[in-house]
Amino acid sequence: MAKEKGSSGRGQRDLRTRVKSAKGRRLSSTLWLDRQLNDPYVQRAQKEGYRGRAAYKIMELDDKHRFLIPGARVVDLGCAPGGWIQVAVPRVNALGERKGKAVGTILGVDLQEVDPIPGSEIHVLDFLDEGADDKVKEWLGGMADVVMSDMAAASSGHKQTDHLRIMNLCEAAAYFAFEVLDEGGTFVAKVLAGGAEGELQKILKEKFKKVANVKPPSSRSNSSEKFVVATGFRG
């Protein structure tokens, strides 16, 4: 039997998953699928039971800035598929499993229905609707300690347009946070580097004591995404 040659030519197997091109599939789709199948964070998420690789982004952000603490009241905007909530539940002790620690509250909202996650409450809601902030405070039972958002507008394929769309969405999330955050609260959101984020940075620096811009290790190196972590809301 002939040896199966890998890249070394000495019978070592190439372990990278290869994606076969399919009739009718665009090259961009094939490249995306190839990247997904061979992404270690995607593989890790599947193994550890998270709903997406984005779970590791909020883990890394919280490991550094410590805003998901026991007893925290958290709002996750655009929470689908729910990976960020999965991470937040044990960290804020939403299930009360850490005896002697305060029990947190997690509220997720999204335009679409999201499968339930124990320890959280998830609602179908457009946070841009009039009165959405009042509904969130009612469901939460008060003000929030953390508002977080991993939202991204649907891609148009035009880089500049997509950048403006996600920045507009992030600004809207920030203004929503101003309405529901308690004094001292934290705002965490995905942004895109590209020139249009200056105004948002200016607004956040007026409203918060500290504003950090972070690119967590799990964020793909070829992506322009980064995250803003604004702490110490002035109220």
N, C-alpha and C positions, 0 to 999 in steps of 0.2 A: 504494500500500500504506500502510495506517495505521501510524503510529509506535507502538512498544510503550512505553507509559508506565510509568515507575517512580514512586518515591515523590515525586520532584521534579515530576513531571508534564511533563517536558521530554524525554522519550524515553530517559532514563537507566534502565538495567535494575536492578532490585532483585536483588542477587547472593545474597541469603540463600536457602538451600534451604528450600522449603516442604514440610511433611509433610501429605499428604492423610489425612484421617481414614478409618479402615477400619471396616466393620461388625464389631461385637464387640470392638473395641479400646477399652479404657478411656481416659479423658482423660489420666490420669496416665502411661499408656504412650505416648500420642501426644506428650505434653510431653517425656518422657524421650528419645524418638527424635529429636524436633526439636532438643533440646539437644545430643545426640550428633552429629548431622549437621552442626551449625553451630559446634561447639566447635573452636577453632583448635588445641588440643593433641591432640585426636583426629585431626584432619587431618594434623598434623605427625607424629604417631606412625605413621600409615599411610604417609606419604611416606618416613620415615626407617627404617622396618622394625621398629619396636618393637611389642610385643604389647599395648600399652595406654598410655593417657595417664599412668598412674601412674609410668611410667618417668621422667618429668620431675620428679616429686616427689622421688625418691631422688637424682636428679642435683643438684637445687637444695639438698637437705639436705647432700649430701656436698661440694658446692662451698663451702658455708659452714663445715662442721665437720671436713672432711677425715678421715674414718674409713676410707674405701675406698682404702687405700694399697697399693702393690706389696708382695706377700708376705703380705697379710692372709688369715686363715682365717675365712671368712664362712658363717654359717648363715642361710638365708632360710626363715622359718616361714610356711606357707600360701602357697607361692611361685607358685601358678597365677595368671595364665597364663605368667608368667616375665619380665615387663618389668624387674623390679628386678634379676634375675640378668643379663639382657642388659647392663644398665648396669654392673654390678659386674665382669663378666669382664675388660674391658680395663683397668679402673681398678686392680684388684689384680694385673694381669698374669698371669691364670690360664692363658693360652695361651703364656706365655713369649715373647711377641713383642717386648717391650721389653728388648733386650739390656743386660746389666749391672744389671738390676733383679731383686729377689727375685720368685719366682713364687708367686702366691697360690693358695688353694684355696676353691672355692665349693660348698656343699652346700645343695640345696633339698629341702624336705619338704612334702608336701601330702596331703590325704585322697584326692585323685584323681590319675590319671596326667597328667603334663605332658609335652608334646613336648620331646625333648632339646634342649639348648642347648650348643654346643661350649664347652669350658672349664669345665663344671660337671658335677656328679653330682646327679641328682634321684631321690628315693625316695618311694614311697607310704608314709606313716606318719602316725599320729595322735600328735602330740607330747604329748598328755595321757595316753597309755598308760603304764602302769608299765614302767620300764626304757627308755623312749624316749630319755632323756638319754644313757644308756650306749651305745645304738646309734649315736646321732649322733656321740659322741666316737670310737667305733670307726671309723665311716665317714670321719670327718674326720682320723683319725690323731692325735688329741690334743685339746687345748682350743681354743676359738674365740676370735678377736679381736673379732668383730662378730656380734651376733645382731640380725636385723632382721625386722620383721613389718608387713605392710600388711593384716592380716586384719580382716575385719568379719563379725559374725554375720549370719545371714539376717534380713532385715527382717520385722518383724511388722506394720508400719504404725502402731504405737503408739510415739510419740517417746520417752517415758520408759522403756518396756520395752527399746527398741532401744539406748538409751544405756547402760542397766545391762548388757545383754548384751555390748556391745563392750568395756565397761570390765572386765567379768569375764574376757573373753578376753585382754585386754591384760595384766591382772594375772597370769593363768596363763602368758602368754608371758614376763613378767618373771621369775617364779619359775623357769621353765625356763632362762632365761638365767643365773640365779645358779648353776645346776648345771654349765653348760658353758662359761662365759666364763673366760678366763684373766685374771689380775690386770692391770689397766690397760685392760681391754676396754670395748666400747661396745654399748649397747642402743638400738635405734631402733624406735619403734612408733607406729602410728596410734591416736589417742584421740579422743574426742568431748567438746567443751566442754559442760558442763551440770550440774556440781555433784557428780558422783560420782567425780571423778578425784582428789580431795584425798588419799585414803588411798594411792593409787598414788604420788603425788608424794612423800609422806612416806617411803614405803618406799624409793623410788629415791634420795632424798637421803641416806638412811642407808648405801646400798650403793655409791653413786658419788660421785666428787669434785665433779662438775658436772652439773646437770640443766637443760636448756634446752627451752622450749616454742616451737615454730616453726610458722607457717602459710606454707608455700612459695607462691610466686606462682602455680604451676600448680594449686593447690587452689582449687576454685570458691569465689568470694566468698560465695555464699549457703549454703555448707556449714558445718556446725559442727565439721568435722574439723580436727584439728591434729596435730602430731607431736611426740613427746617424744624428745629426743636426750640420753641419759645417758652421760657419758664418765668414764673413770678408775675402772673397777670396782675396789673395794677388796679383792676376793677373800675 
